[in-house]
Amino acid sequence: MKLLSLTAAFLLFGFAASAQVLPSFQFGLKAGANFSKFDSENTFSSENRAGFYGGVWARIGAAGVHFQPELYVSGKKANLVSDATGQVNRVNFTSLDVPLLIGTKIGALGLGVRLNTGPMFSLILDENQSLKDAAGSVFRADFKNQALAWQFGAALDIKKLSIDARYELGLSKINKSGYPGTKLNLFTVGLGYRIF
């Protein structure tokens, strides 16, 4: 009986280890909320506002390491508050985001924790500003069509579901002129579903 139990334990351990070593491909959907804030050197301060994101992800991995490209449509919102006048400019972005992540997973048998990091490329599809269309060029943000950021994150996998949290650090200035050093930082939380 002890031999049977020991054999079963070794087989289970071997199966769990091979699940991390063998090449695999996964594909799924994810949606969630983001909280955006501008990081600037001076001129204005920024307040967090909640937005959304949704899209697809793929994961290709072997030997405990995976590459995870993603594609999302994201609605980002932030308030710009002028330090000089106190005026508030509510900025809304719609962007196409492409994170390219490298990560690892700790766990087996459908339960585990994933750690990811990598660059994120963002293409701004639509941008809208309040304050009567940002009347007056003094407080109008003139945004670029693309941005570069770096993401750090962790996720909890439970069978086909995942709960994901990330911080996105803006690397490139997103304004063409006007506000010096303007970068967009985000915190995101999301729920993912693995289709296969």
C-alpha positions as CSV (number, residue, x, y, z in Angstrom):
1,M,0.0,0.0,0.0
2,K,2.9,2.4,0.8
3,L,4.5,1.6,-2.5
4,L,1.2,2.4,-4.3
5,S,0.8,5.7,-2.5
6,L,4.5,6.6,-3.2
7,T,4.1,5.8,-6.9
8,A,0.9,7.9,-7.1
9,A,2.6,10.8,-5.4
10,F,5.6,10.6,-7.8
11,L,3.2,10.5,-10.8
12,L,1.2,13.5,-9.5
13,F,4.4,15.4,-9.0
14,G,5.8,14.5,-12.4
15,F,2.5,15.5,-14.1
16,A,2.5,18.9,-12.3
17,A,6.2,19.5,-13.2
18,S,5.7,18.5,-16.9
19,A,2.7,20.8,-17.1
20,Q,5.2,23.7,-16.6
21,V,7.8,22.3,-19.0
22,L,5.8,21.2,-22.0
23,P,5.0,23.9,-24.7
24,S,1.5,25.2,-24.4
25,F,-0.8,27.7,-26.1
26,Q,-3.8,29.5,-24.5
27,F,-6.3,32.1,-25.7
28,G,-8.9,34.1,-23.8
29,L,-10.9,37.2,-23.1
30,K,-10.4,39.8,-20.4
31,A,-12.2,42.9,-19.2
32,G,-11.9,45.3,-16.3
33,A,-11.4,48.8,-14.9
34,N,-8.5,51.2,-15.1
35,F,-7.6,54.2,-12.9
36,S,-5.7,56.8,-14.8
37,K,-3.6,59.7,-13.5
38,F,-1.3,62.1,-15.3
39,D,2.3,62.5,-14.1
40,S,3.6,66.0,-14.9
41,E,6.6,68.0,-13.8
42,N,4.6,71.2,-13.2
43,T,1.8,73.4,-14.5
44,F,-1.1,71.2,-13.4
45,S,-2.1,68.3,-11.0
46,S,-4.1,65.3,-11.9
47,E,-6.9,63.4,-10.2
48,N,-7.7,59.7,-10.7
49,R,-10.8,58.7,-12.7
50,A,-12.1,55.2,-13.5
51,G,-12.2,53.9,-17.0
52,F,-12.6,50.4,-18.7
53,Y,-10.8,48.0,-20.9
54,G,-11.7,44.8,-22.7
55,G,-10.1,42.5,-25.3
56,V,-8.2,39.3,-26.0
57,W,-5.0,37.7,-24.8
58,A,-2.8,34.8,-25.9
59,R,-0.2,32.9,-23.9
60,I,2.6,30.8,-25.4
61,G,4.9,29.1,-22.9
62,A,7.3,26.3,-21.9
63,A,9.7,25.5,-19.1
64,G,7.7,27.7,-16.7
65,V,8.1,30.9,-18.8
66,H,5.5,32.4,-21.0
67,F,5.1,35.2,-23.6
68,Q,1.7,36.9,-23.4
69,P,0.7,39.3,-26.1
70,E,-2.6,41.1,-25.6
71,L,-5.0,43.4,-27.5
72,Y,-7.5,45.7,-25.8
73,V,-9.7,48.6,-26.4
74,S,-9.4,50.9,-23.5
75,G,-11.3,53.9,-22.2
76,K,-9.0,56.1,-20.0
77,K,-10.1,59.1,-18.1
78,A,-8.3,61.7,-16.0
79,N,-8.9,65.2,-14.6
80,L,-6.3,67.9,-15.2
81,V,-6.4,70.6,-12.6
82,S,-4.6,73.9,-13.5
83,D,-2.3,74.9,-10.6
84,A,-2.7,78.6,-11.7
85,T,-6.5,78.9,-12.1
86,G,-8.0,75.7,-10.5
87,Q,-9.9,75.0,-13.7
88,V,-10.7,71.3,-14.3
89,N,-10.3,69.7,-17.8
90,R,-11.8,66.2,-17.9
91,V,-9.9,64.2,-20.5
92,N,-11.3,61.0,-22.0
93,F,-9.2,58.7,-24.3
94,T,-10.2,55.7,-26.3
95,S,-7.1,53.7,-27.2
96,L,-5.9,50.4,-28.7
97,D,-3.5,48.9,-26.2
98,V,-0.9,46.2,-27.0
99,P,1.0,44.8,-24.0
100,L,3.8,42.3,-24.8
101,L,4.5,40.5,-21.5
102,I,7.0,38.0,-20.3
103,G,6.0,36.0,-17.2
104,T,6.1,32.9,-15.1
105,K,3.5,30.9,-13.2
106,I,3.8,29.3,-9.8
107,G,1.3,26.5,-9.2
108,A,-0.3,23.5,-10.9
109,L,-3.5,21.7,-11.6
110,G,-5.5,24.8,-12.6
111,L,-4.5,26.9,-9.6
112,G,-1.6,29.3,-9.5
113,V,-0.2,32.8,-9.4
114,R,1.3,34.4,-12.5
115,L,3.8,37.3,-12.6
116,N,4.1,39.4,-15.7
117,T,6.1,42.4,-16.9
118,G,6.8,44.0,-20.3
119,P,6.2,47.0,-22.6
120,M,2.8,48.3,-23.6
121,F,2.2,50.2,-26.9
122,S,-0.9,52.4,-27.0
123,L,-2.5,54.0,-30.1
124,I,-5.0,56.7,-29.3
125,L,-8.1,56.2,-31.4
126,D,-10.2,59.1,-29.9
127,E,-9.6,61.9,-27.5
128,N,-12.2,64.2,-26.0
129,Q,-11.8,67.2,-23.6
130,S,-14.3,69.1,-21.6
131,L,-14.1,72.7,-20.5
132,K,-16.2,73.8,-23.5
133,D,-13.8,71.9,-25.9
134,A,-10.9,73.1,-23.9
135,A,-11.5,76.7,-24.9
136,G,-8.4,78.8,-24.8
137,S,-5.1,77.3,-25.8
138,V,-3.6,78.0,-22.3
139,F,-5.3,74.9,-20.9
140,R,-5.7,72.7,-23.9
141,A,-3.8,69.4,-23.9
142,D,-2.4,68.5,-27.4
143,F,-2.0,64.7,-27.2
144,K,0.1,62.5,-29.4
145,N,-1.4,59.5,-31.3
146,Q,0.7,56.9,-29.5
147,A,2.3,56.2,-26.2
148,L,4.8,53.8,-24.6
149,A,4.5,52.3,-21.1
150,W,5.8,49.5,-19.0
151,Q,3.5,47.1,-17.1
152,F,4.1,45.1,-13.9
153,G,1.4,42.7,-12.7
154,A,0.3,39.6,-10.9
155,A,-2.7,37.4,-11.5
156,L,-4.5,34.5,-9.6
157,D,-5.6,31.7,-11.9
158,I,-8.5,29.5,-10.8
159,K,-9.2,26.9,-13.5
160,K,-10.3,29.0,-16.5
161,L,-10.8,32.2,-14.6
162,S,-8.2,34.7,-13.6
163,I,-8.1,37.9,-11.5
164,D,-5.5,40.3,-12.7
165,A,-4.0,43.5,-11.2
166,R,-1.3,45.6,-12.9
167,Y,0.5,48.9,-12.6
168,E,1.3,50.7,-15.9
169,L,4.1,53.3,-15.8
170,G,4.1,55.8,-18.6
171,L,7.5,56.0,-20.3
172,S,6.7,58.5,-23.1
173,K,5.3,62.0,-22.9
174,I,1.8,61.9,-24.4
175,N,1.5,65.7,-25.1
176,K,2.9,67.3,-28.3
177,S,3.5,70.6,-26.6
178,G,2.3,72.8,-23.7
179,Y,2.6,70.6,-20.6
180,P,6.2,69.5,-19.9
181,G,6.8,65.9,-18.9
182,T,3.2,64.7,-19.2
183,K,3.0,60.9,-18.8
184,L,-0.1,58.7,-18.1
185,N,0.1,56.2,-15.3
186,L,-2.6,53.6,-14.7
187,F,-3.6,50.9,-12.2
188,T,-5.8,48.2,-13.7
189,V,-7.9,45.3,-12.3
190,G,-9.5,42.7,-14.6
191,L,-11.3,39.4,-14.9
192,G,-10.1,37.0,-17.5
193,Y,-11.6,33.8,-19.0
194,R,-9.5,31.2,-20.8
195,I,-11.4,29.8,-23.9
196,F,-8.8,27.1,-24.6
